[in-house]
Amino acid sequence: MVDSRSAGTARILDVQWGFLKLDQLLRGAPFHAPADVERAVFATVAHRAMRPRSAAGIAEWASRDVAIPRVSRLSGESLGEARRLLTDPDFRIAIEAAVLEPLRGLIRAMVCLSTIADPAPPPGAAGQRFAMAVTDCGVPLRLWTWPAGTRPSTYRVQAAAFVAQEEFGRLARIRAGSPGVAAGLGDEPRRANDRFGVDRLELRTLPEQKAGERRLVVKFDEPAGMTEHLLHVTDPGLDLADVARGYAAAEETARDLADLVAGSRPSTGVPGRDGGFPLTSWLALLLIRLTEYDAELPWAAVRTDLDRLHQVLLSDGTHSVARDTPLTDLQRRLLRDDEGR
């Protein structure tokens, strides 16, 4: 054996990359990226998804630790062009448009809006505010950034216009409040946890305080443990169990984006590798969520299994051949049956 590198996780991320047709976008007009640059863009996004806090450079990681599909080596020139593209506003606009059509089938009942402050602004800067339109199964459809002091109504208006323009159905109009005032009120808890990424999720409805505004308490797992959220829902056409799932998925997606963005910025506090817009982090999260959706398992469990798949290089001194380690059931399902979404 000459070499052995982890291969499974990079391969499933590449499957999702192809599902979104991002390889075709890069190689077609107007970008006309050579194959090595397209692979460098993918490797940059995959590195963010797999090693968001790694100090190792992407070229070193791809040559030593992981087998990137259709990559023998990554040159400094191709990685430099990849970084330029990932901070190019025209490239971002093209990607935002390209991913929407493949994602339409992943919207069950509605789209939620989730916002979060910049988790790692540069020293002395106010930072940004991120907002995402998130499907009710946790897939981030669109990401926006605004200055930190932007009024929340700006996010909601732009998200509503986006959902209406793309005919994605409903944008859930949810106002969150303090759950402390609601303790002990309402119906018996109902289970609402068919979202694979939320281990436990419960809801209970409360008496109306305003005509046409329904209230519910949603309780789900967060890093600090099970926490409650009081929600006010003004759209009468939404099922409250769908609202609970969608809200929990959007909150979880916002936390995951914050982790990826924070991991992209050195502890010295200098500006991150994404420039002013965290496109790399959003794309990494999108690939992660699609993988979770296919596997019906959270990312950590998928990673644990897929990282066991290695590509092994064997040589007798004259000839070399690459072989994979035996596939597990999950690896076989994800990597061989990826046409069935």
C-alpha positions in Angstrom: 0.0 0.0 0.0 1.4 3.4 -1.1 -1.4 5.7 0.1 -4.8 5.7 1.8 -7.1 8.7 2.0 -10.7 9.3 3.1 -13.0 9.4 0.1 -16.6 8.9 1.0 -17.6 12.3 2.3 -16.0 14.2 -0.6 -17.8 11.9 -3.0 -21.3 12.4 -1.6 -20.7 16.2 -1.6 -19.7 15.9 -5.2 -22.9 14.0 -5.9 -24.8 17.0 -4.5 -22.6 19.4 -6.4 -23.7 17.6 -9.6 -27.3 17.5 -8.6 -27.3 21.3 -8.3 -25.4 21.4 -11.7 -22.8 23.7 -10.4 -20.1 22.0 -12.4 -22.0 22.8 -15.6 -22.5 26.4 -14.4 -18.8 26.9 -13.9 -17.8 25.4 -17.2 -20.4 27.1 -19.3 -21.0 30.7 -20.3 -20.1 33.3 -19.0 -17.5 31.8 -16.7 -15.9 29.1 -19.0 -13.8 27.8 -16.1 -11.3 25.1 -16.9 -11.8 21.7 -15.3 -9.0 22.4 -12.7 -10.7 25.6 -11.6 -14.1 24.0 -11.3 -12.5 21.3 -9.1 -10.7 23.9 -7.1 -14.1 25.7 -6.4 -15.7 22.4 -5.3 -12.7 21.5 -3.2 -12.9 24.9 -1.4 -16.6 24.4 -0.6 -16.0 20.8 0.4 -13.1 21.8 2.7 -15.5 24.3 4.4 -18.1 21.6 4.9 -15.7 18.9 6.1 -13.0 20.9 7.9 -14.4 24.3 8.8 -11.9 25.1 11.5 -8.9 23.4 10.0 -5.6 25.3 9.9 -4.3 23.2 7.0 -4.4 24.8 3.5 -6.8 23.3 1.0 -4.0 22.1 -1.3 -2.3 20.3 1.5 -5.6 18.8 2.7 -6.6 17.6 -0.8 -3.2 16.0 -1.4 -2.7 14.3 2.0 -6.0 13.7 3.8 -8.8 13.3 1.3 -9.4 12.0 -2.2 -11.3 14.7 -4.1 -13.1 13.2 -7.2 -11.3 13.9 -10.4 -8.4 15.7 -8.7 -4.8 14.6 -8.7 -3.4 17.9 -7.3 -4.6 21.4 -6.8 -2.4 24.2 -8.1 -2.0 27.6 -6.4 -3.2 29.2 -9.6 -6.5 27.2 -9.7 -7.1 27.8 -6.0 -6.5 31.5 -6.5 -9.0 31.6 -9.3 -11.5 29.7 -7.1 -11.1 32.3 -4.4 -11.7 35.1 -6.9 -14.9 33.5 -8.2 -16.3 32.8 -4.7 -16.0 36.5 -3.8 -17.3 37.7 -7.2 -20.8 39.2 -6.9 -21.7 38.1 -10.5 -20.8 34.5 -9.7 -22.9 34.6 -6.5 -25.9 35.9 -8.5 -25.5 33.1 -11.1 -25.3 30.4 -8.4 -28.3 31.7 -6.5 -30.3 31.5 -9.7 -28.9 28.0 -10.7 -29.7 26.2 -7.4 -33.4 27.2 -7.2 -34.9 24.8 -9.7 -33.3 21.6 -8.3 -34.4 22.7 -4.8 -38.1 23.2 -5.6 -39.0 19.7 -4.7 -37.6 20.0 -1.2 -40.3 22.5 -0.1 -43.0 20.7 1.7 -45.4 23.3 3.0 -43.6 26.6 3.4 -40.4 28.7 3.6 -39.2 30.2 6.9 -37.0 33.3 7.4 -34.1 33.0 9.8 -31.7 35.8 10.8 -28.4 35.8 12.7 -25.7 38.4 13.6 -22.3 38.0 12.1 -20.6 35.6 14.5 -17.0 36.9 13.9 -16.9 40.4 12.6 -13.5 42.0 11.9 -12.0 44.0 14.8 -13.7 47.5 15.2 -16.4 46.7 12.7 -20.1 46.5 13.3 -20.3 43.3 11.3 -23.3 42.2 9.2 -26.6 40.6 9.7 -27.3 37.4 7.8 -30.8 36.3 6.8 -31.8 33.0 5.1 -34.9 31.7 3.4 -35.0 28.1 4.6 -37.3 25.3 3.5 -39.3 23.5 6.2 -36.9 20.6 5.9 -33.9 22.9 6.7 -32.4 23.5 3.2 -31.1 27.1 2.8 -32.6 28.5 -0.4 -31.2 32.0 -0.4 -28.8 34.0 1.8 -28.8 37.8 2.2 -26.5 40.1 4.1 -27.2 43.6 5.5 -25.4 46.0 7.8 -25.8 45.1 11.4 -28.2 48.0 12.1 -30.7 47.1 9.4 -34.4 47.0 10.5 -35.9 43.5 10.7 -38.8 44.6 8.4 -36.2 44.8 5.6 -35.4 41.1 5.9 -39.0 40.2 5.9 -40.0 42.3 2.9 -37.2 41.0 0.8 -37.8 37.4 1.8 -41.5 37.7 1.1 -40.8 39.2 -2.4 -38.3 36.3 -3.1 -40.8 33.6 -2.1 -43.6 35.2 -4.1 -41.5 35.8 -7.2 -40.2 32.2 -7.3 -43.6 30.8 -6.5 -42.4 28.8 -3.6 -45.7 28.8 -1.9 -46.0 30.4 1.6 -43.5 32.4 3.6 -44.3 31.5 7.2 -45.0 34.8 9.1 -43.7 33.9 12.6 -43.1 36.3 15.5 -41.1 34.8 18.3 -41.5 35.9 21.9 -40.6 34.9 25.4 -41.9 31.4 26.4 -41.8 32.1 30.1 -45.2 33.8 30.1 -46.7 30.7 28.5 -45.6 28.0 30.8 -48.4 25.6 31.8 -51.0 26.9 29.3 -52.6 25.3 26.3 -53.1 21.8 25.1 -51.1 18.7 25.7 -47.8 18.5 23.8 -47.9 17.1 20.3 -45.0 15.4 18.7 -43.7 17.0 15.5 -40.3 15.5 14.8 -40.2 14.1 11.3 -37.3 16.5 10.6 -34.2 14.3 10.7 -31.9 16.9 12.1 -34.0 17.8 15.2 -33.8 14.9 17.7 -36.8 16.0 19.8 -39.4 18.5 19.0 -42.7 19.2 20.8 -45.4 21.8 20.5 -48.4 23.0 22.4 -51.0 25.5 21.4 -52.2 28.4 23.5 -55.4 30.5 23.7 -55.5 33.4 21.3 -54.7 36.8 22.6 -55.4 38.6 19.3 -58.0 37.8 16.7 -56.5 35.8 13.8 -53.2 35.2 15.6 -52.5 31.7 16.8 -49.9 31.0 19.5 -47.9 28.0 20.2 -44.9 26.9 22.2 -42.2 24.9 20.4 -39.6 23.0 22.4 -36.6 21.4 20.7 -33.0 20.4 21.2 -30.4 23.2 21.0 -26.7 23.2 22.1 -27.8 24.4 25.6 -30.4 21.6 25.8 -34.2 21.5 25.3 -35.4 25.1 25.0 -38.8 26.6 24.5 -39.9 29.3 21.9 -43.2 31.1 22.0 -44.4 31.7 18.4 -47.2 33.9 17.1 -48.6 32.8 13.7 -50.8 35.1 11.6 -51.2 32.9 8.5 -54.4 30.8 9.0 -53.5 28.4 6.2 -50.5 26.9 7.9 -50.6 23.8 10.0 -49.1 24.5 13.4 -47.1 21.2 13.3 -45.6 22.4 10.0 -44.8 25.8 11.6 -43.0 24.1 14.5 -40.9 21.9 12.2 -40.1 24.8 9.9 -39.1 27.1 12.7 -36.9 24.5 14.4 -35.2 23.7 11.1 -34.6 27.4 10.3 -33.1 28.1 13.7 -30.8 25.0 13.4 -29.8 26.1 9.9 -28.9 29.6 11.2 -26.7 28.1 14.0 -24.9 25.9 11.5 -24.2 28.8 9.1 -22.8 30.8 12.0 -20.5 27.9 12.9 -19.2 27.7 9.3 -18.7 31.4 9.0 -16.9 31.7 12.3 -14.7 28.8 11.4 -13.7 30.5 8.2 -12.1 33.4 10.1 -8.8 33.2 11.9 -8.7 33.7 15.6 -6.6 36.9 15.0 -9.9 38.5 13.9 -8.7 39.5 10.4 -11.4 39.4 7.7 -12.4 35.9 6.6 -11.7 34.2 3.3 -15.3 34.8 2.1 -14.8 38.5 1.6 -18.0 40.5 2.3 -20.5 37.6 1.5 -20.2 34.1 3.0 -20.9 32.3 -0.3 -18.5 29.4 0.5 -20.2 28.8 3.9 -23.7 28.9 2.4 -22.8 26.5 -0.4 -21.1 24.2 2.1 -24.2 24.2 4.3 -26.4 23.6 1.2 -24.4 20.5 0.3 -24.6 19.3 3.9 -28.3 19.7 4.1 -28.9 17.8 0.8 -26.8 15.0 2.1 -28.8 14.9 5.3 -32.0 14.9 3.3 -30.9 11.9 1.2 -29.5 10.0 4.2 -32.3 10.9 6.6 -29.6 11.2 9.2 -27.8 14.2 10.8 -24.5 15.3 9.3 -22.4 14.0 12.1 -23.7 10.5 11.7 -23.3 10.6 7.9 -19.7 11.9 8.2 -18.8 9.2 10.7 -19.9 6.5 8.3 -18.7 8.0 5.0 -15.2 8.9 6.5 -14.6 5.2 6.9 -14.6 4.8 3.1 -11.0 5.1 2.0 -9.4 5.1 -1.4 -6.2 3.0 -1.2 -3.4 3.2 -3.7 -1.6 -0.2 -4.2 1.7 -0.6 -6.1 4.1 -3.4 -6.9 6.8 -1.0 -7.9 5.9 -1.1 -11.5 2.1 -0.7 -11.7 -0.3 1.2 -9.4 -4.0 0.8 -8.9 -6.6 2.6 -6.7 -9.1 0.5 -4.8 -11.9 1.4 -2.4 -12.4 -0.2 1.0 -15.7 -2.3 1.2 -18.8 -0.2 1.3 -21.2 -0.1 4.3 -24.9 -0.2 3.7 -25.2 3.6 4.0 -22.3 4.2 1.7 -23.8 1.9 -0.9 -27.2 3.6 -0.6 -25.9 7.1 -0.9 -23.1 6.6 -3.5 -24.7 4.1 -5.8 -28.4 5.1 -5.6 -27.9 8.9 -5.9 -30.2 9.1 -8.9 -33.4 8.5 -6.9 -34.0 11.9 -5.2 
